[in-house]
Amino acid sequence: MAAGEASSVSGAGTTVAGGDPHEIGAFYMREMPRLVLFVKTLSGSLDRHAAADVAQTAFERALPRWTGLSQPKAWLYKVARNEAIARCAAMRREPAADLLPERVDEVSGALAAEWRAEQRAVIDLLQGLPPKQREVMTWTMAGFSDAEIAAALGLSTDAVKQNRHYARQKLRKRLGPRKEESR
């Protein structure tokens, strides 16, 4: 058995019975919108459809090895992160499509429900952060611990804490005082 694999699966607060289709389906329904938001926030250059495609690819890669994953959520998010990085790199290598008309980014009804105005505002704020701070904040918002983030990103836990601290400082500065604080 490879590292990170076991006969029953649990991870990042999520437990899924090894291979039970109903449990896997419930996990998919719960995590897919969150994973899409994670990829969209993390990448900055992928649109909603590309982020959903990256998330779907991560789930496709997970399914054949599902019963052996000890931390499916962490494994899934790391695969999605790597896939998003690869897609962004591929996009940078592609020539610009100046001749194509701009099209409105239409979103399916189910996905549109997940993209509320508050989420778009958070994504916009996070896009203004330096890449490492944005990445740490995105993993933090997805519910991962400092140790899990450090392992996934190849950082020390102190570096994770430091990046989150500086990111929060910048976000507070951009947001200004809260309404409760200004009274």
C-alpha positions as CSV (number, residue, x, y, z in Angstrom):
1,M,0.0,0.0,0.0
2,A,1.4,3.4,-0.9
3,A,1.7,6.4,1.4
4,G,-1.6,8.0,2.1
5,E,-3.5,4.9,1.3
6,A,-5.5,2.7,3.6
7,S,-8.6,0.4,3.6
8,S,-11.0,2.9,5.1
9,V,-11.0,6.6,4.2
10,S,-11.2,9.7,6.3
11,G,-9.6,13.1,5.9
12,A,-9.9,16.7,6.7
13,G,-13.0,16.0,8.9
14,T,-14.6,13.8,6.2
15,T,-15.1,10.1,6.6
16,V,-16.3,7.9,3.7
17,A,-16.8,4.2,3.9
18,G,-14.3,2.4,1.6
19,G,-16.0,2.2,-1.8
20,D,-19.7,2.5,-0.8
21,P,-21.3,4.2,-3.9
22,H,-23.8,6.1,-1.7
23,E,-21.1,7.5,0.6
24,I,-18.9,8.5,-2.4
25,G,-21.9,10.1,-4.1
26,A,-22.7,12.1,-0.9
27,F,-19.0,13.1,-0.7
28,Y,-19.1,14.2,-4.3
29,M,-22.2,16.3,-3.9
30,R,-20.8,18.0,-0.7
31,E,-17.2,18.6,-2.0
32,M,-17.7,19.3,-5.7
33,P,-18.9,22.9,-5.3
34,R,-16.3,23.6,-2.6
35,L,-13.6,22.2,-4.8
36,V,-14.6,24.3,-7.8
37,L,-14.5,27.4,-5.6
38,F,-11.1,26.3,-4.3
39,V,-9.7,25.9,-7.8
40,K,-11.2,29.2,-9.0
41,T,-9.9,31.1,-6.1
42,L,-6.5,29.4,-6.2
43,S,-5.8,29.8,-9.9
44,G,-7.1,33.3,-10.7
45,S,-6.8,32.7,-14.4
46,L,-9.3,29.9,-14.8
47,D,-12.9,30.7,-15.4
48,R,-15.7,28.8,-13.6
49,H,-16.1,26.2,-16.3
50,A,-12.4,25.4,-16.4
51,A,-12.3,25.3,-12.6
52,A,-15.3,22.8,-12.7
53,D,-13.4,20.8,-15.3
54,V,-10.3,20.7,-13.0
55,A,-12.4,19.6,-10.1
56,Q,-14.1,16.9,-12.2
57,T,-10.7,15.6,-13.3
58,A,-9.5,15.3,-9.7
59,F,-12.6,13.2,-8.8
60,E,-12.0,11.1,-11.9
61,R,-8.5,10.4,-10.8
62,A,-9.7,9.6,-7.2
63,L,-12.4,7.1,-8.1
64,P,-10.2,4.1,-9.2
65,R,-8.1,4.4,-6.0
66,W,-10.9,5.4,-3.7
67,T,-10.8,2.5,-1.3
68,G,-7.1,3.0,-0.8
69,L,-7.1,6.7,0.1
70,S,-6.7,7.4,3.8
71,Q,-7.4,11.2,3.4
72,P,-9.6,11.6,0.3
73,K,-10.4,15.2,0.8
74,A,-6.7,16.3,1.2
75,W,-5.7,14.0,-1.7
76,L,-8.5,15.4,-3.9
77,Y,-7.6,19.0,-3.2
78,K,-3.9,18.4,-3.9
79,V,-4.6,16.7,-7.2
80,A,-6.9,19.6,-8.1
81,R,-4.2,22.1,-7.2
82,N,-1.7,20.4,-9.3
83,E,-4.1,20.1,-12.2
84,A,-5.0,23.8,-12.0
85,I,-1.3,24.7,-12.0
86,A,-0.8,22.6,-15.1
87,R,-3.8,24.1,-16.9
88,C,-2.7,27.6,-16.1
89,A,0.8,26.8,-17.4
90,A,-0.7,25.4,-20.6
91,M,-2.9,28.5,-21.0
92,R,0.2,30.7,-20.8
93,R,1.8,28.7,-23.6
94,E,-1.2,29.1,-25.9
95,P,-1.3,32.0,-28.3
96,A,-3.8,34.7,-27.6
97,A,-7.2,34.3,-29.3
98,D,-7.7,38.0,-30.2
99,L,-9.9,37.1,-33.1
100,L,-12.5,35.3,-31.0
101,P,-15.4,37.4,-29.7
102,E,-15.9,37.8,-25.9
103,R,-18.7,35.5,-24.7
104,V,-20.7,35.9,-21.6
105,D,-19.6,33.3,-19.0
106,E,-22.9,31.5,-18.5
107,V,-23.1,29.1,-15.6
108,S,-25.4,26.1,-15.0
109,G,-28.2,26.6,-12.6
110,A,-26.7,24.4,-10.0
111,L,-23.3,26.0,-10.2
112,A,-24.8,29.5,-10.3
113,A,-26.4,28.9,-6.9
114,E,-23.0,28.3,-5.4
115,W,-21.5,31.6,-6.8
116,R,-23.2,34.2,-4.7
117,A,-22.1,37.8,-4.7
118,E,-20.2,37.3,-1.4
119,Q,-18.2,34.5,-2.9
120,R,-17.3,36.6,-5.9
121,A,-16.2,39.4,-3.6
122,V,-14.0,37.1,-1.6
123,I,-12.5,35.7,-4.8
124,D,-11.8,39.2,-6.0
125,L,-10.1,40.1,-2.7
126,L,-8.0,37.0,-2.6
127,Q,-6.9,37.6,-6.2
128,G,-5.1,40.7,-5.0
129,L,-2.9,38.8,-2.6
130,P,0.6,37.5,-3.6
131,P,0.4,33.9,-4.9
132,K,1.7,32.1,-1.8
133,Q,-0.6,34.0,0.5
134,R,-3.6,33.5,-1.8
135,E,-2.8,29.7,-1.8
136,V,-2.5,29.5,1.9
137,M,-5.8,31.4,2.4
138,T,-7.6,29.2,-0.1
139,W,-6.5,26.0,1.6
140,T,-7.4,27.6,5.0
141,M,-10.9,28.5,3.7
142,A,-11.3,24.9,2.4
143,G,-11.0,23.7,6.0
144,F,-7.5,22.3,6.1
145,S,-5.2,22.4,9.2
146,D,-1.8,24.1,9.2
147,A,-0.1,20.8,9.1
148,E,-2.2,19.6,6.1
149,I,-1.5,22.8,4.2
150,A,2.2,22.6,5.0
151,A,2.4,19.1,3.7
152,A,0.4,19.9,0.5
153,L,2.4,23.0,-0.4
154,G,5.8,21.8,0.8
155,L,6.1,24.5,3.5
156,S,6.8,24.5,7.2
157,T,3.8,25.1,9.5
158,D,5.5,28.4,10.5
159,A,5.5,29.5,6.9
160,V,1.8,28.7,6.6
161,K,1.0,30.7,9.7
162,Q,3.2,33.6,8.5
163,N,1.6,33.7,5.0
164,R,-1.9,33.6,6.5
165,H,-1.0,36.4,9.0
166,Y,0.3,38.7,6.2
167,A,-2.7,37.8,4.0
168,R,-5.1,38.7,6.7
169,Q,-3.4,41.9,7.4
170,K,-3.6,42.9,3.7
171,L,-7.3,41.8,3.6
172,R,-8.1,43.9,6.7
173,K,-6.4,46.9,5.1
174,R,-8.4,46.5,1.9
175,L,-11.7,45.9,3.7
176,G,-11.3,48.8,6.1
177,P,-13.0,49.0,9.5
178,R,-16.0,46.8,10.1
179,K,-19.4,48.4,10.7
180,E,-19.4,47.1,14.3
181,E,-16.0,48.6,14.9
182,S,-16.8,52.0,13.5
183,R,-19.6,52.7,16.0
